[in-house]
């Protein structure tokens, strides 16, 4: 009898020892929930990696170096502008490489989407790329504040359909180009008086009828269309 009681005690105590070795919540080791601190560390690392900007904010100091490298990898030379009046296709010139690269870059960053033709003068030109919408101002803030130099010695002329870059509206005696705007010559006779002052970086290859329609709208004294004319989007095409 004593031997039987002794054997039962040994078995009972052995079971107690095995229970004490069980993992928390009865889960296998690989399923045990990790401490919160380790989870936070991984999350912080992921957030830091995602928050790193893909492109630098452009300034007068870094813009030229940026576009010098950007144009080597981004050789696209045709874009399509979708407007309230129809589509305009533009061929971009490789010789004015900084201005071409700038337009391709802003197109890919979707800067022009939602901007307007904000200066329209019939038998002269239509100018676009700006607006009074605060969202567009925020886009400029994220992309940067910079100007591009004139590049007028490439043999291009301001014929009808020419796409050119206006100078900045800030104090700018050298007429450095404002990278966010562009204008299209609508005058059938051309505007050759502009050749020495403004950089030509492309031409309209389809959609001059759309340019003429835009040029014909009614405007106020500041040449702003009485009814806003939006650029719905600009995209790269083959």
N, C-alpha and C positions, 0 to 999 in steps of 0.2 A: 504493500500500500504506500509506504513512504517513497519507494522507488518510482511509483507511478506519479505521485504528486511532484517529485523532483523533475521528472521528464516534462510534465506540463508547464512548470515554471520556466524551464530552459526554452521551450518553444515560444511561450508568451513574450519573454524578454527579447528573443531574437526578432520577433515581429515588430516590437517597439523600435528597435535600432534601425530597421529598414525604413519605417515611416519617417524617422527624423532625417533620413538622407534624401527624401523626395524633394523635387524642385518646387518653388513657389507656385501657387495656383494649380498644382498638379500637372504643369505643362512640361514637355521635354525642354532641354536647355536651349535649343535653337528657337523655341516659340516664346520664351520668357520675354516680357516687355522690357525694352531698354530704358535706362534712366532718362529723365526729361532733359538733363543737361546735355547729354550726347546728341539728342535730337535737335536741340537748339543750335548747337555748333554746326551741324550739317546744314540746317536751314539758313543760317547767317552766311555761310560760304556760298550757297547757291544764289541768294539774293545779291550778294556783292558781285558775283559773276554776271548776273542778268542786268544789273544796273550800269555796268560799264558801257559808255557810249560807243556806238559803232563808228561814228564820224566825229572829228574834232569840231568845235565851234570856230568858224573861220573869222580871221581878223586881217588887218592890213599886213601883218607880219608873216602869217603862215599861208594865206590864200594862194599865192602864186606857186609856192612849193607843193601845196596840196594838189592843185590842178595839173601841175607838171607830171606828177605821178599818176593821177587819176586818168588823164587822157591816154596813157599808155595801155591801160587795161580796159578802157571803155571807149571803143571805136565807133559806136553807133552814130549814124549821120542823117537819119530821117526821123521826123516826129509828126504826129497828127494832132491838131488842135480841134477839139470839139466845142463848138460855140452854139449859142441860141439860134444862129442863122444857118448853120451847117458846118461842114468840116473844111479845114485848111491843112494841106500837107506841105511840109517845109523840108528842103534839102539843106543840111548844115555843111559849111565849108571846112575842110581839114586844115587849110592854111592858117586860119585864125583859131589855133588849137585851144587857147585858153578860153575863148568865148564859146566855142563849140562844146568843150568839156563842161563849162559852167552851165550851159543850157541843158545838156544831158543830165548832169548831176541834179539840177533843180527839178527836172522832169521826173527822175527816179525817186526823189524825195517828195514828190507830189505837191511841190510848192504852188504851181500854177493852178491847180484844181480849186475852183471857187473864186479866182481873181476875175478882174473885169477889163474890158476895153474902156478905159477911163478918160482918154483924150482922143477925140475923133474930129478930123477936119476934112471935109469933102474936097476932092481934087488935090489933096496933099498926102495925108497918111492917117493910119489908125494905130494908136499906142495902147499897150496892154501890160498886165503883170502886177497891177496894184489894185487896191480897193479900199473902202472905208470900213471893212469888216475887221473887228478886233482879232478874229481867229488868224487872219493872214499876218497881222503884226506879230502874233505869237510865233508863227512859223518862222518869220525872219529872225526872231530872237534866238530860236533854237539852232538855226543854220549859221547865223553870224552876221556881222556888220563888216563889209569890205567893199572895195572898188576894184575894177580891172583897168589896166592901162589901155590907151588907144592903140589900135593896130590898123593903120590906114594905108599902108604901103604895099598891099597885096595885089593891087591892080583891079580891085572890085569898084564898081560904080553904083550909085543909087538909082538904078533903073526901076521901072514899075515892077512891083513884086519883090523887091529887095527887102530882106529882114536885117535890121540894124539895131544897135544898142544905144539908147540915149545916155547923155551924161547925167551925173547925179545932180539933184536939186540943191545940195549943200554948196558952200563956198568952194568952187572947184575951177580955178582958172585954167587948168590943163585939160578940162573936159574929160576926166576919167569916167569910165563907163559904169553906169548903175546896173549891177548884175541881175537884179530882179525884174527889170522891165525890158521891153523890146518894142520896136515899131515896124510896120510894114508900109512901104511906099505905095500909095494908091494912084498918084498922079500919072496919067498915061504918058506924059512927056518926061517923067523922071524928076528927080530932085538932086541934081549934080552939085548944087551949091553946098550940100552936106558932106561931100566926099572927104574933105580934109579934116573933118571934126568928129565924125561918128564911125564906129567900127561896124563894117558889114560882116555878118557871119553866116548868112544863108539866103535862100530865095524860096518863094512860093512855087511849087511845082504842080499843085492842084488846089482849086478853091478861090481863085481871084474873083469869081462871081460873088462869093461870100464876103470877101473883102469889100467889094463895091457896095453890097447891101448894107454892111455895117457903116461904111463911110457916108451913106446917104441919110442916116437917121437924124432926127432933130436933136439939137444940143443946147445947153445953156451958154451963158457968156464965157464960161471957163472951158468950153468945148467938151463938157461931160454930157454924155447922152441923157436925155430926159427920162428915158426908160433904160434901166441898167441892162448891160449886155455882158453876160457872164461867160467865162471859159469854164465849161463843165469839167473838162479834164484835158491833160496833154499826155500822150503816151508815145513810146518808141515804136517804130514800125520798120519792117524790112525794106 
